[in-house]
Amino acid sequence: MTTKLVTHPLKTGKLTAMSNVTSITVTGHQVSILEDEPEPGKKDRSAVHLTFYGERGSELRSISNRRGDVEHPQKLPSLLATAEELGLIMDRDDAVEIGLSLLAMAMEDKTAAEIEAVQTRLAKAIAELHSQVT
């Protein structure tokens, strides 16, 4: 089995991750794919990894300096109290489904020209990733 890691920056605004205990504010840092080239007859175990960094007040911490603390809007004690980084890992099919759902909701009220611009960006991103993976 051969694997290859491809990573791209993931720039987002503030995102809120919630649980039944608390919520935290994070920003996107990077998206990676751990590309699996399985032997014939074996399952493809490629995985998409999303990495988010925490935020301290309004000062974002970047990869070039130390990471900030995750902002906790609630004052409840939690397992995330000392978190500086949050990750989300999913298989390719789940990444496609989540991506399509998010994209469809975000594009719902856009003009035809705005939708075409996003389609162009998506085609370019796929082409760039394909050139790095193969």
Residue pairs with C-beta under 8 A, 6 or more apart in sequence:
1 36
1 37
1 38
1 39
1 42
2 36
2 37
3 34
3 35
3 36
3 37
4 34
4 35
4 37
4 133
5 32
5 33
5 34
5 35
6 32
6 33
6 35
6 129
6 132
6 133
7 30
7 31
7 32
8 30
8 31
8 32
8 129
9 29
9 30
9 31
10 28
10 29
10 30
10 31
10 50
10 51
11 27
11 28
12 27
12 28
12 52
13 27
14 25
14 26
14 27
14 55
15 25
15 26
15 27
15 28
15 52
16 23
16 24
16 25
16 26
16 73
17 23
17 24
17 25
17 26
17 52
17 86
19 78
19 80
21 76
21 78
21 79
22 72
22 73
22 74
22 76
22 78
22 80
23 72
23 73
23 74
24 54
24 70
24 71
24 72
24 73
24 80
24 83
24 86
25 54
25 55
25 70
25 71
25 73
26 52
26 53
26 54
26 55
26 70
26 86
27 52
27 53
27 55
27 60
28 50
28 51
28 52
29 51
29 52
29 53
29 63
29 85
30 50
30 51
31 48
31 49
31 50
31 51
32 48
32 49
32 51
33 46
33 47
33 48
33 49
33 92
33 129
33 133
34 46
34 47
34 49
35 46
35 133
36 44
36 45
36 46
36 47
38 44
38 45
44 92
45 91
46 91
46 92
47 89
47 90
47 91
47 92
48 89
48 90
48 91
48 92
48 94
48 95
49 87
49 88
49 89
50 87
50 88
50 89
51 85
51 86
51 87
52 85
52 86
52 87
52 88
53 60
53 61
53 67
53 68
53 84
53 85
53 86
54 61
54 67
54 68
54 69
54 70
54 71
54 83
54 84
54 85
54 86
55 61
55 68
55 70
55 71
56 68
56 69
56 71
57 71
59 68
60 68
61 67
61 68
67 84
67 85
68 84
69 82
69 83
69 84
70 80
70 83
70 84
70 86
72 78
72 80
72 81
80 86
90 98
103 118
107 114
107 115
107 118
110 118
